């Protein structure tokens, strides 16, 4: 299997890539930082992976048509938690990129994009991040419908809290998962048949409860 990993230096993407490497899958890793990307590639090669790398800004969509034609699986894993570019990085860029990739992938291929449980309901504490993930969820649903008859799968990956550098400033709780456990979930989701996968599984029920809270009560809450 040939896997194109966009945002390959993220902790979650690395965890999934390690599993693919040990299986002997071919990996094409794309990220902005040459130094970090080389370190990731070296680690994966020691695990048996067949690895190629490309230093590239994911907001620059040149070259992706060629890359996507080589892939059986595309994992979109880049994103930011806050800052001035949240909407561009988490929503606008991925949508424009997947519009291109979706037209190129052959039947039998799979697109898997990392969204978040934060997209299930907006909260004041992460308004722009949640909005960007809600928008991505809606787009992935539309893309899934569009590509279904072409035979291309679209998987929405919705992790909860994950202990990564992106969440380093957040207070940790028992709800935090390790990148390794989420990476295993990603690989299982891509190997499986479900369209929307919460990681870990129990977040599906947590967010079901959150979505059911009446708006007059929800607006008074501060979690």
N, C-alpha and C positions, 0 to 999 in steps of 0.2 A: 504494500500500500504506500502511496506517495502522499505526504501530508505537507501542506503549505501552512506555516504558522506565522500569522501577522501579529506583531507585538510579542516576539518570541522571548524577550528578556523579562517579561512579567513572571512573578513567582508561580502563578497558577499555570501559565503556559508551559513553563519549565517542568512542572510536575507531570503534566500530561505527556510532554515530549519524552521524558525519561522512560515512561512506560512503552511508548512507541519504539524508542531506541532499543530497549531490551528485547522487543519482539522482532527486531531487524527491519522495521519499516524505514522507508526513505523519507528524510526530513529536509525541507527547504525553509530555513529560518530567516525572517525579515524583521529588522528593528532599526532604530535610529543610531544607537550607540555602538560603534565598532568594537570598542574594548569589551563591553559587556556581552555583546553578541559572540565574540571569539571565545570568551570564557564559557558561555553556555554550550557552544559547539564542541569545545574540547571535552567538556564533561560528558556530553552525549556520545561522543565517539568512544570514550572509554567504556561505555555501556553497550557497545556493539552497533550503534546507530550509523546509518549512512547519511552524512550531514553535508549540506551545502548552505552557504550563508549569503545574505544580501543586505548591505547597509542602505536603508531607504526610509524616507519620511513617509509615513502611511497616509498623510494628507496629500501627497504627491502621487497621483494615480497613473502616471506614466509607467510602463513596464508590466503592469499587473495583468494585462491581457495575455502576455506571453507566459507569465508565471502560472496563472490559473489553468491554462491548457495542460500543464504538466501534472496537475493535482487530482487525486481521488477525493481528498478531504481538504477543506479550507477551514482553519480555526482562526476566528477573529478575536483577539485577546487584548487589544490595546484599549486604554481608557485612563481617565484621571478622576480623582475624587472631588477636587475643587480647583479654583483658579479661573482666570478670565476666558479660558478656552474650553470650558467643560462642554458646552453645547456643540462646538465645532468638532472636538475630539471624540466625544461619545455618541453623537447623533449624526450631524451633517456629514462628517467624513466617512463614517461607516456606511451610511445610506448611499452616498455617491459611489463608494467603492463596491458595495454589493450589487448595485445596479449594473455595474460593468461586469463583475465576476459572474453574476447569475446568467448573463446572456452567453457566456463562454463555456461554462462547465458542461461536460457531456452527461448523458443519462447514466444514472448509477452513482453520480458524485454526491457529495454531502457538504453543505455549508453549516458550520456550527459557530454561533456568535455568543460571547459572554455578555449577558445583560446583568440584572441584579433584582433581588426581591424589592429593592427600593422603588422599582418601577410600578409596583402593584398599587401603591397609594402614596400620594404626595405628603411630605412632612416638612415642617418649617426648618428643621435642622439641616436638611440636605435638599433644599428645594430644586436647585438647578440640576444636581446630580440625579435626583429622582425623576425630574421631568425628562432629562435626556434618556434615561433608561425606559421610561414609559413610552416615549416616542420610538425608541428602538424596538421595543416589544411589538408595537402596532405595525411597524414596518416589516418586521420579520414574519408576522402573521400574514401580511399581504404578499410578501415574497414567497412564502410557503405555498399559498394558494396558487400563485402564478406559475411556479415551477413544478407543481405536483404532476401535471400531465406530461411534462418533459422528463420526469423520472429523476429529478434532483431533489434530495431531501434538504430541509431547512430545520435546524434544531436550535431552539432558544434555551440557553443555559442560564439559570437563575440562582447563583450562589447567594447565601446569606453572608454573615460576617466571616471574613477570612483573615487569618493572621499573616499579613504581608507588609512590606514596606509602605504601601499606600495607606494602611490603617494603623501605622506605628504610633500615631498620636492619640488614638482612641483608647478609652479604658476597656480592658479586656473583660469578658464575661464567659460563662460556660457555653454560650451560644456560638462562640468563635470556633471555626474549624481550621485545620491545617491545610496549607496548599496541597500537600500530598493526598489527603482524603478527597479534596475537591478535584484534583487531577484524575484520580481513579474514577470518580463519578463522571467526568467529562468523557473519558475513554469508553466507559460502559454506555453512556448515552449515544455516542457516535456509533458504537457497535450495535446498539439496540434499535428500537423502532418508534420510540416516543418522540413527540414533537416539542413539548415543553417539559423541561426537567429542572426540578428544584434540587439544590445541592447544599447540604444534605437533604434527604427526602422530607424530613419533618418540617422544613420551611414552607412546604405547600399548605400544611394545616395551620401553622402560625399566621401566615399571610391571609388565609381564608378568614380567620377570626378578625384580623386587623381590618380587612375589607368590609366585614359585617358591622363594624362599630358605626352607629348612626352619626351622621355629620354634626348634628347639634352637640353631641358628646365629644366627638373626635376633635373638634376645633378648640376644645378646652384642655386637651391633653398636651403633654410636652415631651413625650418619649421620642 
